[in-house]
Amino acid sequence: MPSDAEHGISIHLDELLERRKMTLTELADKVDITVVNLSVLKNGRARAIRFSTLAALCETLDCQPGDILGFEG
């Protein structure tokens, strides 16, 4: 199975968290997702993301899905 890097999908959670001065643990608590699952996403190891999770991340981080996910194909 190809990795996310091979698919060209990049995750920008580190940058968003830094700009908002928020930790991964704080974000996990606000979005009601485990730190482990959020870390899997942040490190590009997730195989999928639910729209409801993406929407909760966007609402909490005050951003758009394209601010979290990028395509570098």
Secondary structure, DSSP 8 states (H G I E B T S, - for coil): ---HHHHTEEE-HHHHHHHTT--HHHHHHHHT--HHHHHHHHTT--S---HHHHHHHHHHHT--HHHHEEE--
